Amino acid sequence: MVERPYTLLSCGMSIDGYLDDAAQERLLLSNEADFDRVDEVRAGCDAILVGAATIRQDDPRLLVRSAERRAARVARGETPNPIKVTVTGSCAIDPGAQFFTAGEVDKIVYCASPSVESAQAKLGDVATVVDGGEPVDLHLVTADLTVRGVRRLMVEGGGRMHTQFLTAGLADELQLVVAPFFVGDSRAPRFVTDGDFPWGPGRRATLAEVRQIGDVVLLRYALSDRFQPA
């Protein structure tokens, strides 16, 4: 069996399952207390992965916000922030995005085989470009991350990435935060897209924790026998 990192998916969604609305400005689905919780989870991971679409749409920094948590990572012999990872088929990513420019930490881009040469020319100065197969194979991605020393991987979206990790059976834990409102717009992105998921009516996912955090609720699901409760 190929080794892979412990993989947790982190997501915030509306009551009706949307990650965002259809407006250009990003929709905030959580609150400060939960943002701090997510920061704590980030600080405990070796790498954070998002899809290329998330970089294009949200321009995330993907850094640990708390100075105390960054200092604790350094004290453990780690970099202040986790490695940043993205997956792309076409390499339609701006090298000036905050994914690449924010934080002194390694950035890794797994791209489809036909795009490796162009990706290297475009992003080689700001990231490590890795051939991820055609199409990009998340089994190869996670195995390669293990070789690079990643033991704990946090996947922060978007919907396509969540879908691919879940349908591939590569997720050990899901941390799902539900915001107290509806989006009600089918043009908006959803938590997951269509797919053949391992969990259905005949195989229910294990609900490991329910926690109210202000006006949102955190649902933690154990998705494999590798689930770590603490």
Summary of the structure (lengths in Angstrom):
residues: 230
radius of gyration: 17.1
end to end distance: 25.3
largest distance: 48.4
contacts: 709
relative contact order: 0.22
helix: 27%
strand: 25%
